[in-house]
């Protein structure tokens, strides 16, 4: 009797899996995975099996994700949305996926991401945003990701990246940043400092290659000396408030373009200040030079003294003989004078 009940429950479970599988998808009950790739889908299927752990939706024509787009698969751990036409992600698109570990959003048309877009993904381990058109990332995309180990944003349009965002990923070990439009000015100094610490702790990155300004185009950000970065200027709040209070200022006020700040804080080549290592090298080299000069002076002094002694010895004999008769004659005159 128990065996029949077990068989019946298994059949019911299998029937549920088969019945819930979307029309254009392939469901694999053994791995709880659903493959809906390359089906020309324009939206997320609504009748996905609730026990799905892996969902493949790559190579479709999905343009946007509404809020609660995956409410039917709360157990999802892997989601592949690669090579779609995604350009808009609603703030709550991934709400409810608290078990999601891998999210692939590569090769889409994303331009920016809303703050706290991924706030409901505490277990996320891999986030791939590469090969999009992202030009801006906020300082926060959700709660601190303690479990995130892979973060990829290569091949986008990023010019700056705030280190605050990276600091919210304390466990990240692989960081892909290459092939962006990195603008290596004062605004990227925070990223440089964070990357140096990240690599020192054993992290792996593909590097940040500068696209502008022309002075550093093609250079690795990590190889640009710290001393060439100038502090970024900030507008004076008192000046802005006084301008705003002037009569008619609201009518004629023109917002200052953001490029003005970046223009002021471009990296300008200048003589590099000596650091401790260079100072020590300078002291050592100076000491060696001074030592050589002193030895040369000592050798010259010894040579001069020796030459003088030899010269004096050579001329001393005849001189003494010449002076001796004169001395004797003087003595005789001295003896005769009293008489």
C-alpha angles and dihedrals in degrees: 000000000000090000091053092050091050091050091048093050091049091051091049091050092050091047090052091051093049094044094049096049110109118245098249096038136085116225124202112198095188092063098023089235130141122203115201097154125139094013100120092245117174096191142019113281110250098209100062117149109263092224093059114135100173124038124186114197100152124135097030136115101253108151103181144009117224124209114287090013091158102038091125093062106048093157094060115139102170126038123180117192096157121151101013129125097256112160102150129048116185114227092248097039093120097034113142097025095115092150097050112127105166124042121177117191099157125142098024135119101257115150101178141353128231119242113265091011090145098036092123095057105084094154097051113137104168127034118178117187097157126137097030133112096254111155099168137037120187122233089254133032096177142311118339107290104226092172101043110117103161125049120171127182101149121141097032135112099261118147099171136020122194114229089219088073091052092046088060087066103064093162099050114128104166119052122177115193105146127128100031131125094259113184105208102209134115092295090066096052092092090055091049093052092046092049092051091054091043093054092044089058092052101268121149124224136165092226139248114266115196118238095182155067100037090237091068102024110142093011125125111249091223091058095056109099118246091231092069092065117095121203111263112252118234126205115254111252091210091054093049093047092049091050091049092052096053115106112263092007091118090057097049099029113122117196112243110246115243090235090073092070094045090048091054094049099044114136108265118195111239136157108294112241115239114258128201094274093051091044091054091048090050092051092049094048091046091051092051092049092047090049092052091048091050092050090049090050091048091049090050091050093050091047091049094049092046092049091048092050093049092047092049092049092049094052098034099082102057091040092055092048092050093051096047099075091047090055092050093048090051091051092052092051089050090053094048097047098079091056 
